[in-house]
Amino acid sequence: MSLAHRFVILSEAKEAYPGFGSFASLRMTPLTRLAHLVLVALSLVSCRKENADAFGNFEATEVTVAAEVGGRLLSFGLEEGDRVARDTVLGVVDTIPLLLERQALVARRAAAAARTREADANIAALEVQRSIADRELARTERLLKQAAATAQQGDRAEHDARVVVEQLAGARAARGSARQEVAALDAQVASLDDRLARSRITSPLAGTVLARYVEPGEFVQAGQPLFKLASLDSLTFRAYVSNSQLTQLRLGQQVQVGVDRADSIAMLPGRVTWIASAAEFTPTPIQTRDERADQVYAVKVAVANPDGRLRIGMPGELTIAARGSPEGRDE
């Protein structure tokens, strides 16, 4: 046992038992004094543990970011432990194949648009021809009634009018097909633009990088994990309480979460954000105040972590304030 540790135990013993120092120094041998110190320390530790209502660990919502397009990873300037802001570009996947494909689609779209304009011009010319053919047919029919035109002239005028109508219908169909091709190519270009945008690897949230799985220059597939991050500004403390303790908790309630700090326990304020709706059997590594309870309820408490001292997986203890105390009231 170090001198500093002995000094802490002795200080706590003096606070717990006034006059302990003078009494121990006068009437106890060194061995008896040491035994007494150990008993006092164990008593203090047991009292501290009895004050805790439940025990658990800190956790955070972890997000694994995966590649959205396949290709060679050209850049990936990211290290574990880095803090990143939301929407920050962290890397780029090779986009040359996508750019070449986009250029080909743009060329095909230009050709389809040219066919559309050509069809419009043909339709305009055929509209003029149909107007002329209709007038010629009407004139021929009047002459036939007056016996001033032959039947052959009438058949030819009718044939010319019908041919123009069929040509006009074909030109309109060609124009519709060209327009549909342009629309389809526009959709393909938009899809490629979206894939080009997704080739930039960005952070979906502001947080800390927990792990990196790839290196620059590697070939990645769509859906392959690249890195994992989590927001550590606020962690979630998960603990398990018994049925009797559950009646003392409610959503939004203010509680205290204790964590180890050197030779003391630092108490941090927290707020109950979730209470399990169903009981479960006690997890093996979890201890509860009432060890005889067969089933427990999971509870999540949000704890602010502005200085970053709390870590994922760090153990802690939950203290439920009394209903009448200020800590037990909702905000």
Summary of the structure (lengths in Angstrom):
residues: 331
radius of gyration: 41.1
end to end distance: 44.3
largest distance: 152.2
contacts: 927
relative contact order: 0.16
helix: 45%
strand: 27%
